Amino acid sequence: MLKDLDLSSGKQGRLKDFHAQFDAKSAPDHNLIFVYFLQYKLGITGITENHVYTCYRDVGVKVPGAFRQSLFNTANRNGWLDTSDMENIVVSTRGMNHLEHDFPKKAKA
């Protein structure tokens, strides 16, 4: 956990609110949402596993048992992340397009 990573009070909103708008069902879904939020909403560079882990804990989603492998799978199977440098995980163009245009949104109540 990164204790200095504030995910609940920023100019771009809270991670919980951002995450809640999507119908995320799998670890790759959550990984994409979290890295996107960190990279594009908070402007963080040098995103690491610790950043993503902190996001899981913040929103209360179960952390994958093979957490590091889930990040690699999100990159290799889905093409949504670039994990070639685990000290600088970034959203790929494919991931950005998927989240912004194709990712299922939750139905409004």
C-alpha distances in whole Angstrom, upper triangle without the diagonal:
4,6,9,9,11,12,15,17,19,22,21,20,17,15,16,20,20,18,21,24,24,25,22,23,21,18,20,20,17,16,18,18,14,15,18,17,15,18,21,20,17,19,16,17,15,13,11,10,6,7,9,7,5,9,10,8,10,13,13,14,14,12,15,16,17,13,14,18,17,17,20,22,21,22,25,26,26,26,23,21,22,19,22,20,16,15,17,17,19,21,24,28,28,25,25,29,28,25,27,31,30,27,28,28,28,31,32,33
4,6,6,9,11,13,15,16,20,19,19,16,15,16,20,19,19,21,24,24,26,23,25,23,20,21,21,18,16,19,18,14,15,17,16,13,16,19,18,15,16,13,15,13,11,10,10,6,7,10,9,6,9,12,10,11,14,15,16,17,15,18,19,19,16,16,20,19,18,21,23,22,23,26,27,27,26,23,21,21,19,22,19,16,14,15,16,18,20,24,27,28,24,25,28,27,25,27,30,30,28,29,28,29,32,32,34
4,6,8,10,12,14,15,19,19,18,16,15,17,20,20,20,22,25,25,27,25,27,25,22,24,24,20,19,21,20,16,17,20,17,15,18,20,19,16,18,15,17,16,15,14,14,10,10,13,11,8,11,13,11,11,15,16,18,19,17,20,22,22,19,20,23,23,21,24,27,25,26,29,31,30,29,27,24,25,23,25,23,20,18,19,19,21,23,27,30,31,27,27,31,30,27,29,32,33,30,31,30,30,33,33,34
4,6,9,12,12,13,16,17,17,15,15,17,20,20,20,23,25,26,28,26,28,27,24,25,25,21,20,21,20,16,17,19,16,13,16,18,17,13,15,13,15,15,14,14,15,11,10,13,13,10,12,15,14,13,16,18,20,21,20,23,24,25,21,21,25,24,22,25,28,26,27,30,32,30,29,26,24,24,23,25,22,20,17,18,19,20,22,26,28,30,27,26,30,29,26,28,31,32,30,31,30,30,33,33,34
4,6,9,10,11,14,14,14,12,11,14,16,16,16,19,21,22,24,22,25,24,21,21,21,18,17,18,16,13,13,15,12,10,13,15,13,10,12,10,13,13,11,12,13,10,8,11,11,8,9,13,12,10,13,16,17,19,18,20,23,23,19,19,23,21,19,23,25,23,24,27,28,27,26,23,21,21,21,23,20,18,16,16,16,17,19,23,25,26,23,22,26,26,23,24,28,28,26,27,26,26,30,29,31
4,6,7,8,11,12,11,9,9,12,14,14,15,17,19,21,23,22,24,24,22,23,21,18,18,19,16,13,14,15,12,10,14,15,12,10,13,12,15,16,14,15,16,13,11,13,13,10,10,13,12,9,12,15,17,20,19,22,24,25,21,22,25,23,22,25,27,24,25,29,30,28,28,24,22,24,23,26,23,21,19,19,18,19,20,24,26,27,24,23,26,26,22,23,27,28,25,26,25,25,28,27,28
4,6,7,11,10,8,6,6,8,10,10,11,14,16,17,20,18,21,21,19,20,18,15,15,16,13,10,12,13,9,9,12,13,10,9,12,12,15,16,14,15,15,13,10,11,12,9,8,11,11,7,9,13,14,17,17,20,23,24,20,21,24,22,20,24,25,22,23,27,28,26,25,22,20,22,22,25,23,21,19,19,18,18,18,22,24,25,21,20,23,23,19,20,24,25,22,23,21,21,24,23,25
4,7,10,10,7,4,6,7,9,10,12,13,15,17,20,19,22,23,21,22,20,17,18,18,15,13,15,16,12,12,15,16,12,11,15,15,18,20,18,19,19,17,14,15,15,12,10,13,12,9,10,13,15,19,19,22,25,26,23,24,27,24,23,27,28,25,27,30,31,28,28,25,24,26,26,29,27,24,23,22,21,21,21,25,26,27,24,22,25,25,21,22,25,26,23,23,21,21,23,22,23
4,7,8,6,6,9,10,11,12,14,16,17,20,23,22,25,26,24,25,23,20,21,21,17,15,17,17,13,13,16,15,12,11,14,15,19,20,19,21,21,19,16,17,18,15,14,17,16,12,14,17,19,22,23,26,29,30,26,27,30,27,26,29,30,27,29,32,33,30,30,26,25,27,27,30,28,26,25,23,23,22,22,26,27,28,25,23,26,26,22,22,26,27,25,25,23,23,25,24,25
4,5,5,6,9,12,12,12,14,16,17,19,23,22,26,26,25,25,23,20,20,19,16,15,16,15,11,11,13,13,9,8,11,12,16,19,17,20,21,19,16,17,19,16,14,18,18,14,15,19,21,24,24,27,30,30,26,27,30,27,25,28,30,26,27,31,32,29,28,25,24,25,26,29,27,25,23,22,21,20,20,24,25,26,23,21,24,24,21,20,24,26,24,25,22,23,25,24,26
4,6,9,11,14,13,12,16,17,18,20,24,24,27,28,26,26,24,22,22,21,18,17,17,16,12,13,14,12,9,8,11,13,17,20,19,22,24,22,19,20,22,19,17,21,21,17,18,22,23,27,27,29,32,33,29,29,32,29,27,30,31,28,29,32,33,30,29,25,24,26,27,30,28,27,25,23,22,21,21,24,24,26,23,21,23,24,20,19,23,25,23,25,22,23,25,24,26
4,7,9,12,10,9,13,14,14,16,20,20,24,24,23,23,20,18,19,17,14,14,14,12,9,10,12,9,6,7,10,12,16,19,17,20,22,21,17,18,20,18,15,18,19,16,16,20,21,24,24,27,30,30,27,27,29,26,24,27,28,25,25,29,29,26,26,22,21,23,25,27,26,25,24,21,20,18,18,21,21,23,20,17,19,20,17,16,19,21,20,21,19,20,22,21,23
4,7,9,7,7,11,12,12,15,18,19,22,23,22,22,20,17,18,17,14,13,15,13,10,11,14,12,8,9,13,15,18,21,19,21,22,21,17,17,19,16,14,17,17,14,13,17,19,22,23,25,29,29,26,27,29,26,24,28,28,25,26,30,30,27,27,23,22,25,26,29,28,26,25,23,21,20,19,22,23,24,21,19,21,21,17,17,20,22,19,20,17,18,20,19,21
4,5,5,6,9,10,12,14,17,17,20,21,20,20,18,15,16,16,13,11,14,13,9,11,14,13,10,10,14,15,18,20,18,19,20,18,15,15,16,13,11,13,14,10,10,14,15,19,19,22,26,26,23,24,27,24,22,26,26,23,25,28,28,26,26,22,22,24,25,28,27,25,24,22,21,20,19,23,23,24,21,19,22,21,17,18,21,22,19,20,17,17,19,18,20
4,5,5,6,8,10,12,14,14,17,17,16,17,14,11,13,13,9,8,11,10,7,9,12,12,9,10,13,13,17,18,15,17,16,15,12,11,13,11,8,10,11,8,7,11,12,16,16,19,22,23,19,21,23,20,19,22,23,20,21,25,25,22,23,19,18,21,21,25,24,22,21,20,18,17,16,20,21,21,18,17,19,18,15,16,19,20,17,17,15,16,19,18,20
4,6,5,6,9,11,13,12,15,16,16,17,14,12,14,14,11,10,13,13,10,12,16,15,13,13,17,17,20,22,18,19,19,17,15,13,14,12,9,10,11,7,5,9,10,14,15,18,22,23,20,22,24,21,20,24,23,21,23,26,26,23,24,21,21,23,24,27,27,24,24,23,21,20,19,22,24,23,20,19,21,20,16,17,20,20,17,17,14,14,16,16,17
4,5,5,7,9,12,13,16,18,18,19,15,13,16,15,11,12,15,14,11,14,16,15,12,14,17,18,22,23,20,22,21,21,17,16,17,16,12,13,14,11,9,12,13,17,19,21,25,26,23,25,26,23,22,26,25,22,24,28,27,24,25,21,22,25,26,29,28,26,26,24,22,21,20,23,23,23,20,18,20,19,15,16,18,19,16,15,12,12,14,13,15
4,6,6,8,11,11,15,16,16,16,13,11,13,12,8,9,12,10,8,11,13,12,10,12,15,16,19,21,18,20,20,19,16,15,16,15,11,13,15,12,10,14,14,17,18,20,24,25,21,23,24,21,20,23,23,19,21,25,24,21,21,18,18,21,23,26,26,24,24,22,19,18,16,19,19,19,16,15,16,15,12,12,15,16,13,13,11,11,14,14,16
4,6,6,9,8,11,13,13,13,10,8,11,10,7,8,11,10,9,12,14,14,12,14,17,17,20,21,18,19,18,18,15,13,14,14,10,10,13,11,8,11,10,14,15,17,21,21,18,20,21,18,17,21,20,17,19,22,22,19,20,16,17,20,21,25,25,23,23,21,18,17,16,18,19,19,15,15,17,15,11,13,15,15,12,12,10,10,13,14,16
4,5,8,8,12,14,15,15,12,11,14,13,10,11,15,14,12,15,18,17,15,17,20,21,23,25,21,22,21,21,18,16,17,16,13,13,14,12,9,11,11,15,17,19,22,23,21,23,24,20,20,24,23,20,22,25,24,21,23,19,20,24,25,28,28,26,27,25,22,21,19,22,22,21,18,18,19,17,13,15,16,16,13,11,9,8,11,11,13
4,7,9,12,15,16,16,12,12,15,14,10,13,15,14,12,16,18,16,15,17,20,21,24,26,22,24,23,23,20,18,20,19,15,16,18,16,12,15,14,18,19,21,25,26,23,25,26,22,21,25,23,20,22,25,24,21,22,19,20,24,25,29,29,27,28,26,23,21,19,21,21,20,17,16,16,14,11,12,13,13,10,9,6,6,8,9,11
4,6,9,12,13,13,9,9,12,11,8,11,14,13,12,16,17,16,15,18,20,21,23,25,21,23,22,22,20,17,19,19,15,15,17,16,13,15,13,16,18,19,22,23,21,23,23,19,19,22,20,17,19,22,20,17,19,16,18,21,23,26,27,25,26,24,21,19,17,19,19,17,14,14,14,12,9,11,12,11,7,6,4,5,9,11,13
4,6,10,12,12,9,10,13,12,10,13,16,15,15,19,20,19,19,21,24,24,26,27,23,24,23,24,21,18,19,20,16,15,18,17,14,15,13,15,17,17,21,22,20,22,22,18,19,21,19,17,20,22,19,17,19,16,19,22,24,27,28,26,28,26,23,21,19,20,20,18,15,16,16,13,11,13,13,11,8,6,5,5,8,11,13
4,6,8,9,5,6,10,10,8,11,14,14,14,17,18,18,18,20,22,22,24,24,21,21,19,20,19,15,16,17,14,12,15,15,12,13,10,12,14,14,17,18,16,19,18,14,15,18,16,13,17,19,17,14,17,14,16,20,20,24,25,23,25,23,20,19,16,18,19,17,14,15,16,12,11,14,14,12,8,8,8,9,12,15,17
4,7,8,6,8,11,12,11,13,16,16,17,20,21,22,22,23,25,25,26,26,23,22,20,21,20,16,17,18,16,13,16,17,14,14,10,11,13,12,15,16,15,18,17,13,15,17,15,13,17,18,16,14,17,15,17,21,21,25,26,24,26,25,21,21,19,20,21,19,16,18,18,15,14,17,17,14,11,10,11,11,14,17,19
4,5,5,6,9,10,11,12,14,16,17,19,20,21,22,23,24,24,25,24,20,20,17,19,18,14,15,17,15,12,15,17,14,14,10,10,11,9,13,13,12,14,13,10,12,14,11,10,14,15,13,12,15,13,15,18,18,22,23,21,23,22,19,19,17,18,20,17,15,17,18,15,14,17,18,15,12,12,14,14,18,21,22
4,5,5,6,9,10,10,12,14,15,16,18,20,20,21,22,21,22,21,17,16,13,15,15,11,11,14,12,10,13,15,13,13,9,9,8,7,10,10,9,11,10,6,8,11,9,8,12,13,12,11,14,12,12,15,15,19,19,17,20,19,15,16,15,17,19,17,14,16,18,15,14,18,19,17,14,15,16,17,20,23,25
4,5,5,6,9,10,11,12,14,15,16,18,19,20,21,20,20,19,16,16,14,16,15,12,13,16,13,12,16,17,15,16,13,13,11,10,13,12,10,11,10,7,7,9,7,5,9,10,9,8,10,8,9,12,13,16,18,16,18,17,14,13,12,13,15,13,10,13,15,12,11,15,16,14,12,14,15,17,20,23,25
4,6,5,6,9,10,11,12,14,16,16,17,19,20,20,20,20,17,17,15,17,16,12,14,16,13,12,15,16,14,15,12,13,12,12,15,15,13,15,14,10,10,13,11,8,11,14,12,10,12,9,11,15,15,19,20,18,20,19,15,14,12,14,15,13,10,12,13,10,9,13,14,12,9,10,12,13,17,19,22
4,5,5,6,9,10,11,12,14,15,15,17,18,17,19,19,15,15,13,14,13,9,11,12,9,8,12,12,10,11,9,10,10,10,14,14,12,13,14,10,10,13,12,10,13,15,14,13,14,11,12,15,15,19,19,17,19,18,14,14,12,15,17,15,12,13,15,13,11,14,16,15,11,12,13,14,18,20,22
4,6,5,6,8,10,11,12,14,15,15,16,15,16,15,12,12,10,12,11,7,9,11,9,9,12,13,12,14,11,12,10,10,14,13,10,11,11,8,7,10,10,7,10,13,13,11,12,9,8,11,11,15,16,13,15,14,10,11,10,12,15,14,10,12,15,13,11,15,17,16,13,15,16,17,21,23,25
4,5,5,6,8,10,10,11,13,14,15,15,15,16,12,13,13,15,13,10,12,14,11,12,15,15,14,16,14,15,14,14,17,16,13,14,14,11,9,12,11,8,9,13,13,10,10,7,7,11,12,15,16,15,16,14,11,9,7,10,12,11,7,8,11,9,8,11,13,13,10,13,14,16,20,22,24
4,6,5,6,9,10,10,11,12,14,14,16,16,13,14,14,15,12,10,12,13,10,10,14,13,11,14,12,15,14,15,19,18,15,16,17,13,12,15,15,11,13,16,16,13,14,10,10,14,15,19,19,17,18,16,13,11,9,12,14,13,9,10,12,10,7,10,13,13,10,12,12,14,17,19,21
4,5,5,6,9,10,10,11,12,12,13,14,10,11,11,11,9,6,9,9,6,8,11,10,10,13,11,14,12,14,17,17,13,14,16,13,11,14,15,12,14,17,17,15,15,12,11,14,14,18,17,15,15,14,11,10,10,13,15,15,12,12,15,14,11,13,16,16,14,15,15,17,20,21,24
4,5,5,6,8,10,10,10,9,10,11,8,9,10,11,8,7,10,11,9,11,14,14,14,16,15,16,15,15,19,17,14,14,15,13,10,13,14,11,12,15,16,14,13,10,8,10,11,14,14,12,13,10,8,7,6,10,13,13,10,10,14,13,11,13,16,17,15,17,17,19,23,24,27
4,6,5,6,7,9,9,10,11,13,10,13,14,15,12,10,14,14,11,13,16,15,15,18,17,19,18,18,22,21,17,17,18,16,13,16,16,13,13,17,17,15,14,10,9,12,13,17,16,15,15,13,10,8,6,9,11,12,8,7,11,11,8,10,13,14,13,15,15,18,21,22,25
4,6,6,5,6,8,9,12,13,11,13,14,14,11,10,13,12,10,12,15,13,13,16,16,18,17,19,22,22,18,19,20,18,15,18,19,16,17,20,21,18,17,13,13,15,16,19,18,17,17,14,12,11,10,13,14,15,12,11,14,14,11,12,15,16,14,16,16,17,21,21,24
4,6,6,5,6,6,8,10,8,10,12,12,8,9,12,11,9,12,14,13,14,17,17,19,17,19,22,21,18,17,20,17,15,18,19,16,16,20,21,19,18,14,13,14,15,18,16,15,14,11,10,9,10,13,15,17,14,13,16,16,14,15,18,20,18,20,19,21,24,25,27
4,6,6,5,5,7,9,8,11,13,14,11,11,15,14,13,16,18,17,17,20,20,22,20,21,24,23,19,18,20,18,15,18,19,16,16,19,21,18,16,13,11,12,14,16,15,14,13,10,9,7,8,11,13,15,12,11,14,15,13,14,17,19,18,20,20,22,26,26,29
4,6,5,8,10,13,11,15,17,17,14,14,18,17,14,17,20,18,18,21,21,23,22,24,27,26,22,22,23,21,18,20,21,18,18,21,22,19,18,14,13,15,17,19,18,18,17,14,12,10,9,12,12,15,12,10,13,14,12,11,15,17,16,19,18,21,24,24,27
4,6,8,11,14,13,16,18,18,14,14,17,16,13,17,18,16,16,20,20,23,22,24,27,27,23,23,25,22,20,22,23,20,20,24,25,22,20,17,16,18,19,22,21,20,19,16,15,13,12,15,16,18,15,12,15,16,13,13,17,19,17,19,18,20,23,23,25
4,6,9,12,11,14,16,15,12,13,16,14,12,16,17,15,16,20,20,23,22,24,27,26,22,22,25,22,20,23,24,21,21,25,26,23,22,18,17,18,19,22,20,19,17,15,14,13,13,17,18,20,17,15,18,19,16,16,20,22,20,22,21,23,26,25,28
4,7,10,10,14,16,16,13,14,17,16,15,18,20,18,19,23,23,25,23,25,28,27,23,22,25,23,20,22,24,21,20,24,26,23,21,18,16,16,18,20,18,17,15,13,13,11,12,15,16,19,17,14,18,19,17,17,20,23,21,24,23,25,28,28,31
4,7,7,10,13,13,10,12,15,14,13,17,18,17,18,21,21,23,21,23,26,24,21,20,22,21,18,20,22,19,19,23,24,22,21,17,15,15,15,17,15,14,12,10,10,10,12,15,17,19,17,16,19,20,18,19,22,24,22,25,24,26,30,30,32
4,6,9,13,13,11,13,16,15,15,18,20,19,21,24,23,25,22,23,26,24,20,19,21,20,17,19,21,19,18,21,23,22,19,17,14,13,13,15,12,12,9,7,8,8,11,14,16,19,17,16,20,21,19,20,23,25,24,27,27,29,32,33,35
4,6,10,11,9,12,14,14,15,18,19,19,21,23,23,24,21,22,24,22,18,16,19,19,15,16,20,18,16,20,22,21,19,17,13,12,11,12,9,9,6,4,7,8,12,15,17,20,18,17,21,22,21,22,25,26,25,28,28,30,33,34,37
4,7,8,6,8,11,11,11,14,16,16,18,20,19,20,17,18,20,19,15,13,16,15,12,14,17,15,14,18,20,19,17,15,11,11,10,12,10,8,6,5,5,7,10,13,17,18,16,16,20,20,18,20,23,24,22,25,25,27,30,31,34
4,5,5,7,9,10,11,13,15,16,18,19,18,18,15,16,17,16,12,10,13,13,10,12,15,14,14,17,19,19,18,16,12,12,9,12,9,6,5,6,6,9,12,15,19,20,17,18,22,21,20,22,25,25,23,26,26,28,31,33,35
4,5,5,6,9,10,11,12,14,16,17,15,15,12,12,14,12,9,7,11,10,8,11,13,13,13,16,18,18,17,15,12,12,10,13,11,7,8,9,8,11,13,16,20,20,17,19,22,21,20,23,26,25,23,25,25,26,30,32,34
4,5,5,6,9,10,11,12,15,15,15,15,12,13,15,14,10,10,14,13,12,14,17,16,17,20,22,21,21,18,16,16,13,16,14,10,10,11,11,14,16,19,23,23,20,21,25,24,22,24,27,27,24,26,26,27,31,32,33
4,5,5,6,9,10,11,13,14,14,15,13,15,17,16,12,12,15,14,12,15,17,16,16,20,21,20,20,17,14,15,13,16,14,11,10,10,10,12,14,17,20,21,18,18,22,21,19,21,25,25,22,24,24,25,28,29,31
4,5,5,7,9,10,11,12,11,12,10,11,14,13,10,10,13,11,9,13,14,13,14,17,18,17,17,14,12,14,12,16,14,11,12,11,9,11,12,16,19,19,16,17,20,19,17,19,22,22,19,21,21,22,26,27,29
4,5,5,6,9,10,11,10,10,7,10,12,12,8,10,13,11,11,14,15,14,16,19,20,19,20,17,15,17,15,18,17,13,14,14,13,15,16,19,22,22,19,20,23,22,20,22,25,25,21,23,23,23,27,28,29
4,5,5,6,9,10,10,12,10,13,15,15,12,13,16,15,14,17,19,17,19,22,23,22,22,19,17,19,17,21,19,15,15,15,14,16,17,21,24,24,20,21,24,23,20,23,26,26,22,24,23,23,26,27,28
4,5,5,6,8,9,11,10,12,15,16,12,14,17,14,13,17,18,16,18,21,22,20,20,17,16,18,17,21,19,16,16,16,14,15,15,19,21,21,18,18,21,20,17,19,22,22,19,20,19,19,23,23,25
4,5,6,6,5,7,6,9,12,13,10,13,15,13,13,16,17,15,18,21,21,19,20,18,17,19,18,21,20,17,18,18,16,17,17,20,23,22,19,20,22,20,18,21,23,22,19,19,19,19,22,23,24
4,6,5,6,8,8,11,14,15,13,15,18,16,16,19,20,19,21,24,24,23,24,21,20,22,21,24,23,19,20,20,18,20,20,24,26,26,22,23,26,24,21,24,26,26,22,22,22,21,24,25,26
4,6,8,11,11,14,17,19,16,18,20,18,18,21,22,20,22,26,26,24,25,22,21,23,22,25,24,21,21,20,19,20,20,24,26,26,22,22,25,23,20,22,25,25,21,22,20,19,23,23,24
4,6,9,10,14,17,19,16,18,20,17,17,21,21,19,22,25,24,23,24,21,20,23,22,26,25,22,22,22,20,20,20,23,25,24,21,21,23,21,18,20,23,22,19,18,17,16,19,19,20
4,7,9,12,15,17,15,18,20,17,18,22,21,20,23,25,25,23,25,22,22,25,24,27,26,23,24,24,22,22,22,25,27,27,23,23,26,23,21,23,25,24,20,20,19,17,20,21,21
4,6,9,12,14,12,16,17,14,15,19,18,17,20,22,21,20,22,20,19,22,21,25,25,22,23,23,20,21,20,23,25,24,20,22,24,21,19,21,23,22,18,18,17,16,19,21,21
4,6,9,12,10,14,15,12,14,18,17,16,20,22,21,20,22,20,20,23,21,25,25,21,23,23,20,22,21,24,27,25,22,23,26,23,21,24,26,24,20,20,20,19,22,24,24
4,6,8,7,10,12,10,11,15,15,14,17,19,19,19,20,19,18,20,18,21,21,18,19,20,18,19,19,22,25,24,20,22,25,22,20,24,26,24,21,21,22,21,24,26,27
4,5,5,9,9,7,10,12,12,12,15,17,16,17,19,17,17,19,17,20,20,17,19,20,17,19,19,21,24,23,20,22,24,22,20,24,26,24,20,21,22,22,25,28,29
4,5,9,9,9,12,13,13,15,17,18,18,19,21,20,19,21,18,21,21,18,21,22,19,22,22,24,27,26,23,25,28,25,24,28,29,27,24,25,26,26,29,31,32
4,6,5,6,9,10,10,12,14,15,15,17,18,18,17,18,15,18,18,15,18,19,17,19,20,22,25,24,21,24,26,24,23,27,28,26,24,25,26,27,30,32,34
4,5,5,7,9,10,11,13,14,15,16,17,16,14,16,13,16,16,13,15,16,14,16,17,19,23,22,19,21,24,22,21,24,26,25,22,23,24,25,28,31,32
4,5,5,7,9,10,11,13,14,15,16,15,13,13,10,13,13,9,12,14,12,15,16,18,21,20,18,21,23,22,21,25,27,25,23,25,26,27,31,33,35
4,5,5,6,9,10,10,11,13,14,14,13,13,11,13,14,12,15,16,13,16,16,17,21,20,18,21,23,21,21,24,26,24,22,24,26,27,30,33,35
4,5,5,6,9,10,10,11,12,12,11,13,11,14,15,13,16,16,13,14,14,16,19,17,15,18,20,18,18,21,23,21,18,20,22,23,27,29,31
4,5,5,6,9,10,10,11,10,8,9,7,11,12,9,12,12,9,11,11,13,16,15,13,16,18,16,16,20,21,20,18,20,22,23,27,29,32
4,5,5,6,8,10,10,10,8,8,6,9,11,10,13,13,10,12,12,13,16,15,14,17,19,17,18,21,23,21,20,22,24,26,30,32,35
4,5,5,5,7,8,9,9,10,10,12,14,13,17,16,13,14,13,14,16,14,13,16,18,16,17,20,21,19,18,20,22,24,27,30,33
4,6,6,5,6,6,6,9,9,12,14,13,16,15,11,11,10,11,13,11,9,13,15,12,13,17,18,16,14,17,19,21,25,27,30
4,6,6,5,5,4,6,6,9,11,11,14,13,10,10,9,8,12,10,9,12,14,13,14,17,18,17,16,19,22,24,27,30,33
4,6,5,8,8,8,9,10,13,14,17,16,13,13,12,11,14,12,12,15,16,15,17,20,20,19,18,21,24,26,29,32,35
4,6,8,10,11,12,14,17,17,20,19,16,15,14,13,15,12,12,15,16,14,16,19,19,17,16,19,22,24,27,30,33
4,5,8,10,12,14,17,17,20,18,15,14,11,10,12,9,8,12,12,10,12,15,15,13,13,15,18,21,24,27,30
4,6,8,10,12,15,15,18,16,12,11,9,7,9,6,7,10,11,10,12,15,15,14,14,17,20,23,26,29,32
4,7,10,12,14,14,17,14,11,9,6,5,7,6,4,7,9,8,9,12,13,12,12,15,17,20,24,26,29
4,6,9,11,11,13,11,7,6,4,5,9,8,6,9,12,11,11,14,16,16,15,18,20,22,26,28,31
4,6,8,9,11,9,6,5,6,6,10,10,9,11,14,14,15,17,19,19,18,22,24,26,30,32,35
4,5,5,8,7,5,7,9,10,13,14,12,15,18,17,17,20,22,22,21,24,26,28,31,33,36
4,6,9,8,8,9,11,11,15,15,15,17,20,20,20,23,25,25,24,27,29,31,35,37,40
4,5,5,6,9,12,13,16,18,17,18,21,22,22,24,26,26,25,28,30,32,36,37,40
4,5,6,9,12,14,18,19,17,19,22,22,21,24,26,26,25,27,29,30,34,36,38
4,6,10,13,15,19,20,18,19,23,23,22,25,27,28,26,29,30,32,35,37,39
4,6,10,12,15,17,16,16,20,20,19,21,24,25,24,27,27,30,33,34,37
4,7,9,13,14,12,13,17,17,16,18,21,21,20,23,24,26,30,31,34
4,6,10,11,9,10,13,14,13,15,18,19,18,21,22,25,28,30,32
4,7,8,6,6,10,10,10,12,14,15,14,18,19,22,25,27,30
4,5,5,6,9,10,11,12,14,15,15,18,20,23,26,28,32
4,5,5,6,8,10,11,12,13,14,18,20,23,26,28,31
4,6,5,6,9,10,10,11,12,15,18,21,24,26,30
4,5,5,6,8,10,10,10,13,15,19,22,24,27
4,5,5,6,8,10,10,14,15,18,21,23,26
4,6,5,6,7,9,12,14,18,20,22,26
4,6,5,5,6,9,12,15,18,20,24
4,6,6,5,8,10,13,16,18,21
4,6,7,10,10,14,16,18,21
4,6,9,10,14,16,18,21
4,6,9,12,14,17,21
4,6,10,12,15,18
4,7,9,12,15
4,6,9,12
4,6,9
4,6
4
